[in-house]
């Protein structure tokens, strides 16, 4: 039975990834067992595309999600065999390069002439350079203050670009920055012929996308808490899928007998994830209101979703601006036995003083006693607990230059011989360039997406 013959009034959309380096095996499981129509891989975090812009400068053919080729190798044969179409923002900073790579890798595993559509136009870096007056949403300052350090500027495109790319007949659609739920809404808009005037359908597609976009978070991954919220076979978490009806009905499911858990509780937690205002969750396609949301358990691992609403989309698009913001250097070392905490604190003081004596520059130095102060700081509460018999010290510095960032880690590593005694496993974790993000709003009319098709008759 082909997916299209399963139910003409419903489309089944599965998840193949919820982050850039998400697991591949659960996506294969979905393709093998779940009669999908579409597989969606959501792979871009806020900073990911800025990182890939920097990678593309070093290697012009790169700039797409590093695991793209591995995913294509695993998914392409099954997608071709079962008639499943793939949609993903794995194109990152180079959607066209991603499409070329996908076709090459697909051919290597026997899928010849894969028809790929690349969505471009989200990169508005050069456009923003001519608008220094734009106001940064987080910092409140003009964009002008970041221009010398700006690494990328990408607008969050909406579902219409996914719809238009699927309309070309492409088997794979690879985009750059498209909003997470828009990948799923675009599939439903294309499959069911929904329009932007149909707000209840936009609400349904956007809600579906929000529940699925983080892969196993809705099947127990970011839900599990042993003894409080138990998740069976957590090591075997399955990716979810959604059956989205032409009428906007939504049922979330996962493969029968698979690991994990899918119920009203897991759906509720995921529905609230990263939504700062449940009455006004702003996406490129609509403004979602989940204050009336309800979940109904239809059976094991099967949940109906109701009550979402939407108002019309805004006149602006959010642009995430990535910029370089110095360097971070760090090192770690362990201490054990009697007075382990005292030796770790002394070691931290020694590292900071040697760093100063050697001319290191840092805007901030952070000392963490992992297991004691790493998450909540040295608030004093740690002193009320029995002293642990072992602790790992981490010293990190935010530096204006790479030399200083390397230096702080060197001094931690040198504790192996430079005291206090009994330093265990000291390591310089190295220097890494900091990519920070802020955002601006721009008129929709400034962004001109395009769809480029490779393969087939093109």
C-alpha positions in Angstrom: 0.0 0.0 0.0 1.5 3.3 -1.0 1.3 6.3 1.3 -1.0 8.2 -1.1 -3.6 5.3 -1.0 -3.7 5.2 2.8 -6.1 8.1 3.2 -6.8 10.7 0.6 -8.1 13.2 3.2 -5.1 13.0 5.5 -1.3 13.4 5.1 1.2 11.7 7.3 4.3 13.8 8.2 7.2 12.1 10.0 10.2 13.6 11.7 13.7 12.7 10.6 15.6 15.1 12.8 15.1 17.7 15.5 18.6 19.2 15.6 21.7 19.3 13.4 23.3 16.2 14.9 20.2 14.3 15.9 20.1 10.4 15.6 19.5 8.9 12.2 18.2 5.4 13.2 14.7 6.6 14.4 14.2 8.3 11.1 15.0 5.1 9.3 12.6 3.3 11.6 9.8 5.7 10.6 10.4 5.2 6.9 10.4 1.5 7.2 7.3 1.1 9.4 5.0 4.1 9.3 3.7 4.6 5.8 4.8 8.2 5.6 4.0 10.7 2.9 6.7 13.2 4.0 9.7 13.2 6.2 10.8 16.5 7.7 14.3 17.1 9.2 14.5 20.3 11.3 18.3 21.0 11.8 18.9 24.7 12.4 19.4 26.2 15.9 19.8 30.0 16.3 23.6 30.0 16.0 23.9 27.1 13.5 23.6 29.1 10.3 26.1 31.7 11.5 28.6 28.9 12.2 27.9 27.4 8.7 28.4 30.8 7.1 31.9 30.9 8.6 32.5 27.3 7.4 31.5 28.3 3.9 34.0 31.1 3.9 36.7 28.5 4.5 35.2 25.9 2.1 32.9 27.6 -0.5 31.2 24.3 -1.4 30.3 23.6 2.2 28.1 25.6 4.6 25.3 23.0 4.8 24.5 20.9 7.9 27.5 18.5 8.5 25.3 15.4 8.8 23.4 16.0 5.6 25.4 13.5 3.6 25.0 10.8 6.3 21.2 11.4 6.4 20.9 11.3 2.6 22.8 8.1 2.5 20.4 6.5 5.0 17.1 8.1 3.9 17.3 8.5 0.1 16.9 4.8 -0.9 13.9 4.4 1.5 12.3 7.6 0.3 12.6 6.6 -3.3 11.3 3.1 -2.7 8.3 4.2 -0.6 7.5 7.4 -2.4 8.2 9.6 0.6 9.3 13.2 0.0 11.9 14.9 2.3 11.8 18.5 3.5 14.6 20.0 5.5 16.5 23.2 6.4 19.8 21.3 6.3 20.8 23.6 3.5 21.8 26.1 6.2 24.1 28.7 4.7 24.3 26.9 1.3 21.0 25.3 0.1 22.2 25.0 -3.5 25.4 23.3 -2.4 23.3 21.0 -0.2 21.1 20.0 -3.1 24.2 19.2 -5.2 25.7 17.2 -2.3 22.4 15.3 -1.8 22.2 14.4 -5.5 25.8 13.1 -5.5 25.4 11.1 -2.3 22.1 9.7 -3.4 23.6 8.5 -6.6 26.4 6.8 -4.6 23.7 4.6 -2.8 21.8 3.8 -6.0 19.2 6.6 -6.1 19.9 8.1 -9.6 18.9 11.6 -10.6 17.3 12.6 -7.3 15.2 15.7 -8.0 16.1 18.4 -5.5 14.7 21.8 -4.9 16.9 24.4 -3.2 15.2 27.4 -1.5 17.4 30.5 -1.4 16.9 34.1 -0.5 16.9 33.9 3.3 20.4 35.3 3.4 20.0 39.1 3.8 23.5 39.9 5.1 24.3 42.4 2.3 20.9 44.0 2.5 21.3 44.6 6.2 24.6 46.3 5.7 22.8 49.1 3.9 20.3 49.5 6.8 22.5 50.3 9.9 19.5 52.1 11.4 17.6 48.8 12.2 17.1 48.3 15.9 18.5 45.1 17.5 15.7 43.4 19.5 17.9 42.1 22.4 20.5 44.8 22.7 18.2 47.7 21.8 21.1 49.4 20.0 21.3 50.1 16.3 22.5 47.3 14.0 25.4 49.6 13.1 27.1 48.6 16.4 27.4 45.0 15.2 28.2 45.6 11.5 32.0 45.2 11.7 31.5 41.8 13.4 28.4 40.6 11.6 28.9 37.0 10.3 25.4 36.4 8.9 21.9 37.7 8.7 19.2 35.3 7.7 15.4 35.9 7.6 13.0 33.3 8.9 11.1 32.3 5.8 7.7 30.8 6.1 5.7 27.8 4.8 5.0 29.4 1.4 8.5 28.6 0.2 8.2 25.0 1.2 4.8 24.8 -0.6 6.2 26.3 -3.7 9.3 24.1 -3.7 7.1 20.9 -3.4 5.0 22.2 -6.3 8.0 21.7 -8.6 7.7 17.9 -8.1 11.0 17.7 -6.2 11.7 14.6 -4.1 13.9 16.5 -1.7 13.4 20.2 -0.6 16.4 21.7 1.0 16.2 25.2 2.5 18.2 27.6 4.6 16.6 29.5 7.4 12.9 28.5 7.5 11.1 28.7 10.8 10.8 25.3 12.5 7.0 24.8 12.4 6.8 26.3 8.8 8.6 23.3 7.4 5.6 21.1 8.5 2.9 23.7 7.7 4.4 24.1 4.2 3.9 20.4 3.6 0.3 20.5 4.7 -0.4 23.6 2.7 0.9 22.0 -0.4 -0.7 18.6 0.1 -4.2 20.0 1.1 -4.1 23.2 -1.0 -4.6 25.4 2.1 -4.2 29.2 1.6 -3.0 32.0 3.9 -6.6 33.2 4.2 -7.6 30.0 6.0 -6.5 30.8 9.6 -7.9 27.6 11.3 -5.8 25.5 8.9 -2.7 27.7 9.4 -3.2 27.1 13.2 -3.4 23.4 12.7 -0.3 23.1 10.5 1.7 25.4 12.8 0.6 23.5 15.9 1.6 20.2 14.2 5.0 21.7 13.4 5.6 22.9 16.9 4.8 19.6 18.4 7.0 17.7 16.0 9.9 20.1 15.4 12.1 18.8 18.3 11.8 15.1 17.3 11.8 13.0 20.5 11.0 15.7 22.9 7.3 14.9 22.4 8.0 11.1 22.7 9.7 11.4 26.1 13.3 12.6 25.4 13.2 16.0 27.2 10.4 14.7 29.5 12.0 11.8 31.3 12.6 12.1 35.1 13.1 8.8 36.8 10.6 8.0 39.5 8.5 11.0 38.6 7.9 10.9 34.8 9.1 7.5 33.7 9.7 6.8 30.0 9.9 3.2 28.9 12.9 2.1 26.8 14.4 5.6 26.8 17.4 4.4 24.9 15.1 3.4 22.0 13.1 6.6 21.6 11.1 6.7 18.5 10.5 9.8 16.3 6.9 10.9 16.1 4.6 11.5 13.1 1.4 13.4 12.6 -1.7 12.6 10.6 -3.0 16.0 9.5 -6.5 16.0 7.9 -7.7 18.3 5.1 -10.1 19.7 7.7 -7.3 20.6 10.1 -7.6 17.6 12.4 -4.4 16.5 14.0 -3.4 13.1 15.5 0.2 12.7 16.8 1.6 9.1 16.9 4.7 7.0 16.8 5.5 3.5 15.5 3.6 0.7 17.2 5.6 -1.0 20.0 8.5 1.5 19.7 10.4 3.0 22.6 9.4 6.1 24.4 6.1 7.6 25.5 3.5 9.7 23.8 0.5 11.0 25.7 -1.2 14.1 27.0 1.6 15.0 29.4 4.4 14.8 26.8 2.4 16.8 24.3 1.6 19.4 26.9 5.2 20.0 27.8 6.3 20.2 24.2 3.4 22.6 23.4 4.8 25.0 26.0 8.4 24.7 24.8 10.0 28.0 23.8 6.7 29.8 23.7 7.1 33.1 25.6 3.5 34.1 25.2 1.0 31.2 24.7 -1.6 33.7 23.3 0.8 35.2 20.7 3.4 32.8 19.3 4.6 34.7 16.3 5.7 32.7 13.3 6.3 33.9 9.7 2.9 32.4 8.7 0.5 33.3 11.5 0.3 34.3 15.2 -0.6 31.2 17.1 -2.8 31.1 20.2 -2.6 27.9 22.3 -4.5 29.1 25.3 -7.4 26.8 24.4 -5.3 23.8 23.5 -6.5 20.3 24.5 -5.1 16.8 24.1 -7.2 13.7 23.9 -5.5 10.2 24.2 -7.2 8.0 21.6 -5.1 5.0 22.5 -1.6 4.0 23.3 0.8 6.5 21.8 -1.9 8.3 19.9 -3.0 11.8 20.8 -5.6 14.1 19.1 -4.8 17.8 19.2 -7.6 20.5 19.4 -8.2 24.1 20.3 -5.4 26.0 18.6 -6.3 29.3 17.0 -4.4 31.8 14.8 -4.5 35.4 13.7 -3.0 36.8 10.5 0.7 36.9 10.0 2.6 40.1 10.7 4.0 42.5 8.1 7.6 41.9 9.2 10.0 39.0 9.2 12.5 38.2 12.0 16.1 38.2 10.9 18.6 36.4 13.1 21.9 38.2 13.1 25.1 36.2 13.9 28.2 38.0 14.9 31.6 37.2 16.3 32.0 38.1 20.0 35.5 37.2 21.0 36.9 33.9 22.2 36.4 31.4 25.0 39.2 29.3 26.4 38.9 26.7 29.1 40.5 23.8 30.9 39.5 21.2 33.4 41.3 19.2 36.1 40.1 16.8 38.8 40.9 16.6 42.5 40.1 13.7 44.9 40.5 12.8 48.5 40.6 14.8 51.7 40.3 18.6 51.1 39.6 18.1 47.4 37.5 21.3 47.4 40.2 23.4 49.1 42.8 22.2 46.5 40.5 23.0 43.6 39.8 26.5 44.9 43.5 27.1 45.4 44.2 25.8 41.9 41.6 28.2 40.4 43.2 31.2 42.2 46.6 30.1 40.9 45.4 29.8 37.3 43.9 33.3 37.4 47.0 34.9 38.9 49.4 33.2 36.4 47.1 34.2 33.5 47.4 37.8 34.7 51.2 37.6 35.2 51.6 36.2 31.6 49.6 39.1 30.1 46.3 37.3 29.4 43.3 39.4 28.7 39.8 38.5 29.7 36.5 40.3 30.0 35.3 37.5 32.4 36.7 34.5 34.1 34.4 31.8 35.4 35.3 29.1 37.9 33.1 26.1 38.2 33.4 23.2 40.7 31.4 20.7 38.7 28.9 19.0 40.9 29.1 21.9 43.4 28.8 25.4 41.7 28.7 24.8 37.9 25.0 25.4 37.4 23.9 27.8 40.2 27.2 29.5 41.1 28.8 29.7 44.5 25.6 30.8 46.3 26.6 29.4 49.7 24.1 26.5 49.6 26.9 24.2 48.5 28.6 24.8 51.8 25.6 23.3 53.7 26.2 19.9 52.1 28.8 17.3 53.1 32.1 18.0 51.3 32.4 15.6 48.3 35.4 13.3 48.1 36.1 14.4 44.6 35.5 17.4 42.3 36.3 18.5 38.8 37.5 22.1 38.4 36.7 24.0 35.2 38.2 27.5 34.5 36.9 29.4 31.5 37.7 32.9 30.2 36.0 35.1 27.7 38.8 36.8 25.9 39.2 39.4 23.1 41.8 37.3 21.3 42.7 33.7 20.6 46.1 33.9 22.3 44.6 34.7 25.6 41.9 32.0 25.2 44.6 29.4 24.6 46.6 30.7 27.6 43.9 30.1 30.2 43.6 26.4 29.1 47.4 26.0 29.1 47.6 27.1 32.8 44.9 24.6 33.8 46.8 21.8 32.0 50.1 22.8 33.6 48.6 22.2 37.0 49.7 18.6 36.4 53.1 19.6 37.7 52.6 23.2 38.9 50.5 22.4 42.0 48.4 21.9 44.1 49.2 18.2 44.5 47.2 15.3 43.1 45.8 17.0 40.0 44.0 14.3 37.9 43.5 14.4 34.2 44.2 18.1 33.5 43.3 19.1 30.0 43.3 22.3 27.9 39.9 22.3 26.1 41.2 24.8 23.6 40.0 28.1 22.2 36.8 28.6 20.3 35.4 31.7 18.6 32.2 32.9 20.1 29.2 33.3 17.7 26.5 35.4 19.4 23.1 36.2 18.0 20.6 39.1 18.1 17.7 39.9 15.8 16.0 42.6 13.8 12.7 42.9 12.1 12.4 43.8 8.4 9.5 44.3 6.0 8.5 41.2 4.2 8.9 42.9 0.9 12.6 43.1 1.4 13.0 39.3 1.1 12.9 37.6 -2.3 13.0 33.8 -2.0 13.7 31.7 -5.0 13.4 28.0 -5.8 16.1 26.3 -7.8 15.5 22.7 -9.1 18.3 20.3 -9.8 17.6 17.0 -11.6 14.7 15.7 -13.7 14.1 17.9 -16.7 16.1 20.8 -15.2 
